[in-house]
Amino acid sequence: MTQPVVIIGAGQAALQAAESLRADGFAGAITVVGDEPHLPYHRPPLSKDFLTGAASEQQLHMRTPEALARKDITFLTGRRAVWIDRKARKVALEGGETLPYGGLLLATGSRPRLPPIPGVNLDGVLTLRTLDDARRLAAGLERAQPVAIIGGGFVGLEIAAAARKAGKTVTVFEAAPRLMSRTSSPVIAQFYADLHASHGATIHLNAKITEIAGKDGRPAGVITADGTHHAADLIVVGVGARANDELAVAAGLECDNGIIVDACARTADPFITAAGDCTARRMPDGSLVRLESVHNAIEQGKSAAAALLGRERPFGATPRFWSDQYDVKMQMAGLSQGYGTAVTRGDIGARKFSAFYFREGRLIAVDSINSGGDHVRARKMLDAGNSLTPEQAADAGFDLASAIGK
């Protein structure tokens, strides 16, 4: 293919796809359209090192303008795509400009969900997704003292850890009976509840927020279902994200909590692929899985580039994620939802252990706390197939490497 490629979105998946196209020999024009005023940057540090000051804005940038120019990749920043004409194969931008394409990649990402709580739209109620969001949050943390976090998932807890490191009074409100209920098991949830408590954060579970109270047009606290007013100078909402699939829906592409793609990042339109947080991948059993991770964005970006060149590059590697909170790193391999048996290996009290999850006797996922070796072996086992049993996983004397590929 020599016709131009247009990429909508300017994050990890978009950059990976653009660079993979060049690495795979594509010599045509590549135009990346991003609605943020920034070139691609790393998002994971926004809720971690950037908030604590351990990472600067300069360190967040993935590539310099010069590096992108050398690869002849055109980035249009601060521009929004508003329409896809699939018949004419053109993308319309806000302002009237159109871009023709021979191949199109949708890498539009996701955005924070906002719960229907009175006061959630007050100026000063913050979410975290973009660099500009992180700037506002960092500035707010400097001025605030009591901080309220609505949502006990990874992003909320990472922000809570950063706020406690900054010496702020922190309260986390989670509507579910435990933390990280959508992504982690009870043993991991309890570990993190204890971890945050040990660092002075307050956790409220089964906490229904009925209102965000305001004063002089600014948030002043949260009110829970029992009528209690919890004062807060800064309120952060972290209750999940939704895919930015509106452009795809308007173009008539199949979407269901994301743009539906196959293992090669292809949509039903042979000229359009999609990658990253905006996608929902159709699995062999017909189910849909939407993953929000750097690993997924990179691999889908590679597969999308290959698909645009008419090549097959199915992506089926084990999903992986990580979270840094205080001095604890959790690394996750696989998806633990629907497990039947869970066993731990290591020392929970020493904050160095792994949780192994099995379904019908087969290992499906591993969560490792400060146990990088377990994580590496878990990825190999899950990628290559394994014969690990729950009894072996729980036995500290058993060599995990011996179960890889058997």
Summary of the structure (lengths in Angstrom):
residues: 406
radius of gyration: 22.2
end to end distance: 41.5
largest distance: 65.7
contacts: 1398
relative contact order: 0.13
helix: 27%
strand: 31%
